[in-house]
Every structure is written in C-alpha cells, then in structure tokens.
Amino acid sequence: MPLAVLAVASECVPLVKTGGLADVVGALPAALAAHDVAVTTLLPGYPAVMDAVAGARALRVMPDLFGGPARIVPGSVAGLELLALDAPHLFARHGNPYQDSTGAEWGDNGVRFAALGAAASYIVGGGLPGRRFTALHAHDWQAGLAPAYLRFAKASIPSLFTIHNLAFQGKFPATLFPALGLPAESFATAGLEYFGGVGFMKAALWFADRINTVSPGYAAEIMTPKLGMGLDGLLRGRPADLSGIVNGIDTAEWNPATDPHLAARYDAADPSPRAANRAALREAFGLAADASGPLLAFIGRLTWQKGVDLILESIPAVLEADAQLVILGTGEPGLEERSRGAAAANPGRIGTVIGFNERLARLIYGGADAVLAPSRFEPCGLTQLCGLRYGALPIVARTGGLADTVIDANHAALEAGTGTGFMAAPDDVPMLMHAIRRAAGAFAQRAVWRRLQANAMAADVSWKRSAGEYATLLKALAARA
C-alpha cells in the first residue's frame, strides 16, 4: 500500500499561484507517486478551486467553522487529487488569495488560515470516513497551525512542515488566540506565542515532528541570526529535525523543445534556434539588434530580497560590455519606477515591462543569454532552474538554493568543464558587476559559452532526486508514529 499523505497549502498550480510555493505544491505529488507515496492536497475553497471541483458531493459538512458553514469537497485536476475546504465566508473572494483589490492584507487572514489548519488536522485525525492518512505535510505559514491542531488533538499522525520562505511568518495579534480553539497552554514560548502575538510559522516549527526547507544551503542559513528572521534560536534547538531538499521543476511543462510560447523551439543537441527567440525578445522589448554582448534578463518580483536594486546599480557593467538587459515583473513601487527610468534612459539597450505575461516570461528563458538572480537571500529559487533548463545561464548570488544549484564558471570550473553559470557575493554591487563582466567575457568566446550552455542544459533540474529524498523523509516519519 502506498504511503497516504495529506498535503495542505494555500496555493497550487494550475488552480491558484502567487509564487513558487504553488509550483512546488502542484508538482510534488506526481513526483512522489513514483516512490509509492500517494498525496491528496487540501486547498482553500477559492472560486477557482471550487470551479474545479464543481458538482462533486461533499464528504463532510461542518456547520460552524470559524463563523460559518463549511464543506470538504473532493476533486481531481490535472492528475492532482484534491480536497477543497469550501467555506464561502472565508474564501469566496476573487483575485489575490491574501490581499484585497487595494493590495492590503485581508483583515481576517489569521482566521482564514487557522481554519485551513484546523480542517487539515480534522481530516488526518479521521474526520473523513473511508479516508485514512499516515502523514501530514504542511506548506509555509498559511498551513502553520495544522501541526499545532494535530498535536493537541492527540492524534498519532506525524507531521512534516516545509519552510518555503522564512521571511513570511504569519504573525497576528494576541487577540486572535481565543478564536483559535486551542488550549490555553499552547499560547506560550513553547508554542504559538511569538513576541506577544500569535506566530503561525513559529507554531509549525515548534509542533511539527520534522521540518524541512527547500535547499540544503538555506537550511544552514536559517539557523544563523543573519537569515533566521528571529526564529534561528528555535531552529538551532532542533538540528536533528531540520533538513534541506532542493526544489525541482516540472521538466515536461518547462521544455524548450515543446514550449508553445517560444518563437522557435530547440533542445540541447541544437540550441541554435534560440537566435530566433532572441530576435523576438529584442523586438518585444524595443531593443536594438546590433549589440555584441549578451542579452541579460530579470524575471520576478521587483523587491529588495531579489536584489533588483543591485541590478539597477550594475547597469554600467551592462553598458560597458555592449550587453542588453530586459526586466519583467511587478513589486515595490520605487523599484518599478527605477526600472522604467532605466529603460527610458537607455533606449535600445534596456527594456522594462511592469506586469507579468507568461508568454513573455517563456520567451525570455528561450531567448536571453543569461538570467539574473542576485537575491540577498533565496530559499531555493526557480528562475535559475528554468534558466538552466532553457540554456539561459544564471548569474546568481552565492546564497541558499542559488548556490546549491549553480556551478560558478570560475577558472577551475572552466578548466574542468563543469561550470553552469556565474556567482557573486550577495548584496555586493561590485561583485555583481564583476560577474556580469565575466559572463560577457565568456560570451565573447563562443566555444566556451557553448560548453557552459551545454552544461546548463544537461543539469538535472527535475523532481526525480528531490522526490526520492521527500519520500524517504515521509516514510521515516510515518515509521516513527
């Protein structure tokens, strides 16, 4: 019999996505199936989720879940086995799952995601007749109370909690606690209490049986004061229970040989059609066709964490190398404005699109020579994995999952023929400029660049190895119960 796992998360492709969490939650079940682990995923009943399970008969009706009725509804979408927590008073809201139309956090987010955790505990604790689970896998702070509810329900089901980004912790005022239905003793330093309030991430790190995060490097970094975000002491107290498993990507979905968004498809054996994608990318961003240097790109959130300010301050190195730069994303208003300003000041050399467009993002991977990811910290990162897959060499910061997945093309690596990208020290403009110059120098040597590109496209960025590590962890966890 396969190990039966209930995963619980706030988002999941293809139904709802705001970031990499959704990609992982959506891809991991299929990868785990090959290791005899059957995953059912519990999601909030957002409109898109309820549309996907429309017509299904509820497995359980809950007359009052945090102020209103709720149902647990089964479904299957794109090979994913789902349970939807249909609670209209909490989740029947269109748009961003966490924010209203003004960008402000929903005022009842604490109650909304407490309900998700409570429902997960109820389900694995035997709340659905005929459905038996042997482990709970909770993802990020929105599912952070699930291990706490499970612990105080005195269920024998073990829990794994995955940290996708420790910077987002789910902190709420102490006034929320009475509504949670947890015993008074849970609101303590050895529990949910976090600097006088309620900490969802803190609760998960305290009550989960095992903890993992999305790369080995980040697992080490979050036990330090610099990147522990106030929780490093707790994590240092549980070193045997913390591990890092690097993310993968769905290589069938992310495949330059079949990607319908590209102007020209290609593979590792013959990447020459990338030239047509580069030409289409230049046209899309209004860039000149006569640059001799590499075409660099940034895709993602325009935020301090992602180092977008470092990229903008490194533009002199881009121009010196006769390179070009495209920026695609949304984020902090100041960085959006600076990105627009950089394009206006450097017509034909820098192009900026504020927003997100899937076709344009895929064209960037298929046509850019290098993708930039100079994050100040990065739990794993998907940009560099997609870049490797598409032959757009990553230029990354030496931190977290970026350092775990990219081999710097330094002198030793070039001699050994093993480089796949370029690294710079985090939060350091001169070092990022140096990495850009190194990339431009390698680009000018066509045989060297082709070798690096072949190395990148040969890198295994799939879930195969990581899924095996998750399966081993989950099976060991279940055996301890």
C-alpha positions in Angstrom: 0.0 0.0 0.0 1.3 3.5 -0.8 2.0 5.9 2.0 -1.0 8.1 2.1 -0.1 11.8 2.8 -2.4 14.8 3.2 -0.6 17.9 1.9 -2.1 21.3 3.0 -1.2 24.6 1.3 -2.7 27.9 0.4 -2.0 27.7 -3.3 -1.2 25.1 -6.0 -0.8 25.2 -9.8 -2.7 25.0 -12.0 -5.5 26.5 -9.8 -4.0 29.4 -7.9 -0.5 30.8 -7.9 1.3 33.9 -6.5 4.8 32.4 -6.3 7.0 29.3 -6.3 5.0 27.7 -3.4 2.3 26.9 -5.9 4.7 25.3 -8.3 6.1 23.0 -5.7 2.7 22.0 -4.2 1.5 21.3 -7.7 4.5 19.3 -9.0 5.5 17.2 -5.9 2.5 14.8 -5.8 3.2 13.4 -9.2 6.9 13.1 -8.5 6.2 11.3 -5.2 3.8 8.8 -6.8 6.8 7.2 -8.4 8.1 6.5 -4.9 4.9 4.8 -3.7 3.7 7.9 -1.9 0.1 9.0 -2.6 -0.6 12.7 -2.0 -4.0 14.3 -1.6 -3.8 18.1 -1.4 -6.2 20.2 0.8 -6.7 23.7 -0.6 -8.8 26.7 0.5 -12.1 26.9 -1.5 -11.2 29.9 -3.5 -13.5 30.5 -6.5 -11.1 28.8 -9.0 -10.7 25.8 -6.7 -14.5 25.4 -6.3 -15.0 25.7 -10.0 -12.5 22.8 -10.5 -14.5 20.5 -8.1 -17.9 21.7 -9.2 -20.6 19.0 -9.0 -18.7 16.8 -6.5 -20.6 15.7 -3.5 -19.2 16.9 -0.1 -17.5 14.3 2.0 -18.3 16.2 5.2 -20.3 19.2 6.2 -19.1 21.3 9.1 -22.0 23.5 10.5 -19.7 26.1 12.0 -16.0 26.6 11.0 -14.8 29.9 12.4 -18.0 31.7 12.0 -19.8 30.0 9.1 -20.6 26.6 7.5 -18.1 24.7 5.5 -17.8 21.6 3.4 -15.0 19.3 2.4 -15.3 18.6 -1.3 -13.2 16.1 -3.3 -11.9 16.5 -6.8 -9.2 15.7 -9.3 -7.5 18.3 -11.5 -4.6 17.7 -13.9 -3.7 14.4 -12.1 -3.9 16.0 -8.6 -6.1 14.5 -6.0 -7.7 17.4 -4.2 -9.8 18.2 -1.2 -11.4 21.7 -1.2 -12.3 23.5 2.0 -15.5 25.2 0.8 -16.0 27.9 3.4 -17.6 30.9 1.5 -17.3 33.3 4.4 -13.6 32.8 4.4 -12.5 32.0 0.8 -15.2 33.1 -1.7 -13.2 36.1 -2.8 -11.8 36.7 -6.3 -8.3 37.9 -7.0 -5.2 37.6 -4.9 -5.8 34.9 -2.1 -4.1 37.1 0.5 -4.9 40.7 -0.4 -7.8 42.8 -1.4 -8.0 44.9 -4.5 -6.0 47.7 -2.9 -3.1 45.4 -2.0 -3.9 45.3 1.7 -3.9 42.0 3.5 -7.3 40.7 4.2 -8.1 41.6 7.8 -9.3 38.1 8.7 -6.3 36.2 7.3 -5.5 34.8 10.7 -8.9 33.2 11.0 -9.0 32.1 7.3 -5.7 30.1 7.5 -6.4 28.9 11.0 -9.5 27.3 9.6 -7.3 25.6 6.9 -5.0 24.2 9.6 -7.9 23.0 11.7 -9.5 21.3 8.8 -6.3 19.5 7.9 -6.0 18.2 11.5 -9.6 17.1 11.4 -9.1 15.2 8.1 -6.0 13.3 9.1 -7.4 12.7 12.5 -10.1 10.5 11.0 -12.8 13.1 10.1 -13.5 11.6 6.7 -14.9 8.1 6.8 -13.1 5.8 4.4 -10.1 8.2 4.0 -7.1 7.2 6.1 -3.8 9.2 6.1 -0.5 8.2 7.5 1.2 11.6 7.5 0.5 15.3 7.2 2.7 17.6 5.0 2.0 21.3 5.7 3.5 24.1 3.5 4.5 27.5 4.7 2.9 29.8 7.3 -0.6 29.6 5.9 -0.7 25.9 6.9 1.4 26.5 10.0 -1.3 25.8 12.6 -2.1 22.4 11.2 0.7 20.7 13.2 -0.4 22.5 16.3 -4.0 21.4 15.9 -2.8 17.9 15.3 -0.7 17.8 18.4 -3.5 19.0 20.7 -5.9 16.6 19.1 -3.6 13.9 20.4 -3.7 12.2 17.0 -0.9 9.7 16.3 -0.4 11.1 12.8 3.1 12.6 12.3 3.6 16.0 10.6 6.2 17.4 8.3 6.4 21.2 7.8 8.1 22.7 4.8 9.5 26.3 5.0 9.3 27.9 1.6 10.4 31.4 2.8 11.1 32.2 6.5 10.7 35.9 5.8 6.9 35.4 5.6 5.8 34.1 9.0 2.1 34.8 9.6 2.2 37.0 12.7 -1.0 38.2 14.2 -2.1 40.0 17.4 -2.7 38.0 20.6 -6.4 38.9 20.3 -6.7 36.2 17.7 -5.8 33.4 20.1 -9.2 33.0 21.8 -10.8 32.4 18.4 -8.4 29.5 17.5 -10.0 26.9 19.8 -6.6 25.7 21.1 -5.9 25.1 24.8 -4.6 27.9 26.9 -1.2 26.2 27.4 -0.5 26.4 23.7 -0.1 30.2 23.9 3.4 30.0 25.4 7.0 30.5 24.4 7.0 26.7 23.9 4.1 27.1 21.4 2.3 29.7 19.4 3.3 32.8 21.4 5.7 35.0 19.3 6.8 38.4 20.7 3.4 38.7 22.4 1.4 37.7 19.4 0.4 34.5 17.6 3.0 33.1 15.2 1.8 30.6 12.6 5.3 29.8 11.4 6.6 29.7 14.9 3.8 27.2 15.8 4.7 24.9 13.0 8.4 25.0 13.9 7.6 24.1 17.4 4.9 21.4 16.9 5.8 19.7 13.6 7.6 16.4 14.0 10.0 17.2 11.2 11.0 20.4 9.4 12.5 20.9 6.0 13.2 23.7 3.7 13.8 24.0 0.0 17.5 23.7 -0.2 20.4 22.4 2.0 22.1 25.8 1.9 19.0 27.6 3.1 18.6 25.1 5.9 22.0 26.0 7.2 21.5 29.8 6.7 18.2 30.0 8.7 20.0 28.7 11.8 22.0 31.9 11.8 21.0 35.3 13.3 21.6 36.9 9.9 18.9 34.9 8.0 17.0 33.2 10.8 14.4 36.0 10.9 14.1 35.8 14.7 13.5 32.0 14.6 17.1 30.9 14.4 17.3 30.0 18.1 14.3 27.7 17.8 15.8 26.1 14.7 19.2 25.7 16.3 17.4 23.8 19.1 16.1 21.2 16.6 19.1 20.5 14.3 18.3 16.8 14.0 14.8 17.5 12.8 15.7 20.1 10.2 16.8 19.2 6.6 17.0 20.8 3.2 15.7 19.3 0.0 16.2 21.4 -3.2 13.2 22.2 -5.3 12.8 20.9 -8.8 10.7 21.9 -11.8 8.3 20.0 -14.0 10.5 19.3 -16.9 7.6 18.3 -19.1 6.0 21.7 -18.6 9.3 23.5 -18.8 10.7 22.1 -22.0 12.2 24.3 -24.8 11.6 21.5 -27.3 7.8 21.7 -26.9 7.1 25.1 -25.3 4.3 26.8 -27.3 5.2 30.2 -26.1 8.6 30.3 -28.0 9.2 31.8 -31.4 11.4 28.8 -32.1 11.8 25.5 -30.3 15.1 23.8 -29.6 16.9 21.3 -27.5 20.3 20.7 -26.0 21.5 18.9 -29.1 20.8 22.0 -31.3 20.2 25.3 -29.4 20.8 27.4 -32.5 17.1 28.3 -32.8 17.5 30.4 -29.7 18.7 33.1 -32.1 15.1 33.5 -33.4 13.8 33.8 -29.8 16.5 36.4 -29.0 15.4 38.4 -32.0 11.7 38.1 -30.9 12.6 39.1 -27.4 14.5 42.2 -28.6 11.5 43.2 -30.7 9.1 42.7 -27.8 11.2 45.0 -25.5 12.2 47.5 -28.2 15.9 46.6 -28.1 18.4 47.3 -30.9 19.6 44.4 -32.9 23.3 45.4 -33.1 24.5 44.7 -29.5 27.6 42.5 -29.5 27.3 41.4 -25.8 24.9 39.0 -24.1 21.2 39.7 -23.6 20.6 39.6 -19.8 17.2 39.3 -18.2 15.5 39.5 -14.8 12.1 37.9 -14.3 10.3 38.1 -10.9 9.2 40.2 -8.0 10.8 43.7 -8.0 11.8 43.6 -4.4 14.7 44.2 -2.1 15.0 40.5 -1.4 15.5 39.7 -5.1 18.3 42.3 -5.4 16.6 44.3 -8.1 18.3 47.5 -6.8 21.7 45.7 -7.2 20.9 45.0 -10.9 19.9 48.6 -11.5 23.1 49.8 -9.8 25.1 47.4 -12.0 23.8 48.9 -15.3 27.2 50.5 -16.0 28.7 47.0 -16.4 25.9 46.0 -18.7 26.6 49.0 -21.0 30.4 48.7 -20.9 30.0 45.1 -22.2 27.7 46.2 -25.0 25.2 43.9 -23.4 21.4 44.5 -23.1 19.0 44.0 -20.2 15.3 43.2 -20.0 13.2 43.4 -16.8 9.8 41.7 -16.4 7.9 41.8 -13.1 6.0 43.8 -10.5 6.7 44.7 -6.9 7.8 47.7 -4.9 6.7 51.0 -6.5 10.1 52.6 -6.1 11.8 49.7 -7.9 9.1 49.7 -10.6 9.8 53.4 -11.2 13.5 52.9 -11.3 13.2 50.1 -13.7 11.1 52.2 -16.1 13.6 55.0 -15.7 16.5 52.8 -16.6 14.7 51.8 -19.8 13.9 55.4 -20.7 17.5 56.5 -20.1 18.9 53.7 -22.2 16.7 53.1 -25.2 17.6 50.1 -27.3 19.8 48.7 -24.5 17.4 48.3 -21.6 13.7 47.3 -21.8 11.2 47.1 -18.9 7.7 45.6 -18.7 5.9 46.1 -15.4 3.5 43.3 -15.0 3.5 39.6 -15.7 3.0 37.8 -19.0 3.5 34.1 -19.3 4.3 34.1 -23.0 6.9 36.9 -22.5 8.4 35.1 -19.5 8.9 31.9 -21.5 10.3 33.9 -24.4 12.9 35.4 -22.0 14.0 32.0 -20.9 14.2 30.9 -24.5 15.9 33.9 -25.9 18.0 35.6 -23.2 21.6 34.6 -22.9 21.6 34.9 -19.1 19.1 35.3 -16.3 19.9 37.4 -13.3 19.1 36.3 -9.7 21.2 38.3 -7.3 19.0 37.7 -4.3 20.1 38.8 -0.8 18.7 35.5 0.4 16.9 32.8 -1.6 15.4 29.6 -0.1 15.7 27.9 -3.4 14.6 29.9 -6.4 13.0 28.7 -9.7 14.4 31.3 -12.0 17.9 29.7 -12.1 16.4 26.3 -12.6 14.3 27.4 -15.6 17.3 29.3 -16.9 19.4 26.1 -16.8 16.7 24.1 -18.5 16.4 26.7 -21.3 20.1 27.4 -21.7 19.9 30.9 -20.3 23.0 30.9 -18.0 22.2 32.0 -14.4 24.1 34.9 -12.9 23.2 34.5 -9.2 24.2 35.4 -5.7 26.1 32.9 -3.7 23.3 32.1 -1.2 20.7 29.5 -0.3 19.4 27.4 -3.2 21.1 29.5 -5.8 24.5 28.3 -4.5 23.2 24.7 -4.3 22.0 24.6 -8.0 24.5 26.7 -10.0 28.2 25.8 -10.6 30.3 29.0 -10.9 32.3 29.2 -14.1 35.4 30.3 -12.3 38.9 29.3 -13.7 38.9 25.9 -12.0 35.4 25.1 -13.3 36.3 26.2 -16.8 39.4 24.0 -16.7 37.3 21.1 -15.6 34.5 21.9 -18.0 31.9 21.9 -15.2 30.5 25.5 -15.0 26.8 26.3 -15.5 26.6 30.0 -14.5 28.2 32.8 -12.6 28.1 33.7 -8.9 28.5 36.9 -7.0 28.6 37.7 -3.3 25.1 38.7 -2.0 24.4 42.4 -1.5 27.5 43.5 -3.3 27.3 45.7 -6.4 31.0 45.5 -7.4 30.9 41.7 -7.3 27.7 41.5 -9.3 29.3 43.8 -11.9 32.3 41.5 -11.9 30.0 38.5 -12.5 28.4 40.4 -15.4 31.8 41.1 -16.9 32.8 37.5 -16.5 29.7 36.4 -18.3 30.3 38.9 -21.1 33.9 37.6 -21.4 32.7 34.0 -21.7 30.0 35.0 -24.2 32.7 36.5 -26.4 34.4 33.1 -26.6 31.8 31.2 -28.5 33.3 27.7 -27.8 33.4 28.5 -24.0 29.8 29.8 -24.0 28.6 26.8 -25.9 30.2 24.5 -23.4 28.7 26.3 -20.5 25.3 26.3 -22.2 25.5 22.6 -22.8 26.5 22.0 -19.1 23.5 24.1 -18.0 21.0 22.2 -20.2 22.4 18.9 -19.0 21.8 19.8 -15.4 19.1 17.7 -13.7 16.6 20.2 -12.5 13.7 17.7 -12.3 12.0 16.5 -9.2 13.5 13.0 -9.6 16.2 13.1 -6.9 14.4 15.5 -4.6 11.2 13.5 -4.7 13.2 10.5 -3.6 14.5 12.5 -0.6 11.0 13.6 0.3 9.7 10.1 0.1 12.5 8.8 2.3 11.7 11.6 4.8 8.0 11.0 4.8 8.4 7.2 5.1 10.8 7.5 8.0 8.4 9.9 9.7 5.5 7.5 9.3 7.5 4.7 10.7 8.1 6.6 13.9 4.4 7.1 14.5 
